[in-house]
Amino acid sequence: MATQTLKLNVKSGEKDGQNYWNRCGVVFVNTDDNGEITAITVKHSMFPGVEMVAFPKKDNNDSEVTE
């Protein structure tokens, strides 16, 4: 499994045509050996104690959906 790390930046200002950016978080994109996304995790400075996930990591390989 590979992980890509992407920086989240927010525009903090503009002066004389120059943009200024502050880092506000990080996105971790986990993929399997075929390159398919298995999990996306976001850590954001506005929510320092919260781990946000778009696709939760699974402990097993079951593709069955349960409610």
C-alpha positions as CSV (number, residue, x, y, z in Angstrom):
1,M,0.0,0.0,0.0
2,A,1.3,3.4,-1.0
3,T,0.5,6.8,0.6
4,Q,0.5,10.2,-1.1
5,T,0.7,13.2,1.2
6,L,-0.8,16.5,0.0
7,K,-0.5,19.9,1.7
8,L,-3.7,22.0,2.4
9,N,-3.0,25.7,2.1
10,V,-5.3,28.6,2.6
11,K,-4.8,32.0,1.0
12,S,-3.9,34.4,3.8
13,G,-3.5,37.6,1.8
14,E,-2.4,39.4,-1.4
15,K,-0.1,42.3,-1.8
16,D,1.3,43.9,-5.0
17,G,0.0,40.9,-7.0
18,Q,1.7,38.4,-4.8
19,N,-0.4,35.7,-3.0
20,Y,0.5,34.6,0.5
21,W,-0.5,31.1,1.7
22,N,-0.5,29.4,5.1
23,R,-0.5,25.7,5.6
24,C,-3.7,24.6,7.3
25,G,-3.6,20.8,7.0
26,V,-2.5,17.6,5.3
27,V,-4.4,15.0,3.2
28,F,-3.1,11.4,3.2
29,V,-4.3,9.3,0.2
30,N,-3.7,5.6,0.7
31,T,-3.8,3.3,-2.4
32,D,-3.6,-0.5,-2.9
33,D,-1.1,-2.2,-5.2
34,N,-3.4,-1.6,-8.1
35,G,-3.4,2.2,-7.5
36,E,-7.0,2.2,-6.3
37,I,-7.8,4.6,-3.4
38,T,-8.5,2.7,-0.2
39,A,-8.5,5.5,2.4
40,I,-8.3,9.3,2.6
41,T,-7.4,10.9,5.9
42,V,-7.4,14.6,6.6
43,K,-5.7,16.4,9.5
44,H,-6.7,20.1,9.7
45,S,-5.3,22.8,12.0
46,M,-8.9,24.0,12.8
47,F,-9.6,20.6,14.2
48,P,-6.3,19.5,15.8
49,G,-7.8,16.5,17.8
50,V,-10.1,15.2,15.0
51,E,-9.1,12.7,12.4
52,M,-11.3,13.0,9.4
53,V,-11.7,10.1,6.9
54,A,-13.5,9.9,3.6
55,F,-12.9,6.2,3.1
56,P,-12.3,4.5,6.4
57,K,-9.5,2.0,6.6
58,K,-10.8,-1.6,6.8
59,D,-9.3,-4.3,9.0
60,N,-10.3,-7.0,6.5
61,N,-11.0,-7.3,2.8
62,D,-14.8,-7.8,3.0
63,S,-16.6,-5.9,0.3
64,E,-19.9,-6.7,1.9
65,V,-21.9,-3.6,3.0
66,T,-23.5,-3.8,6.4
67,E,-25.8,-1.4,8.1
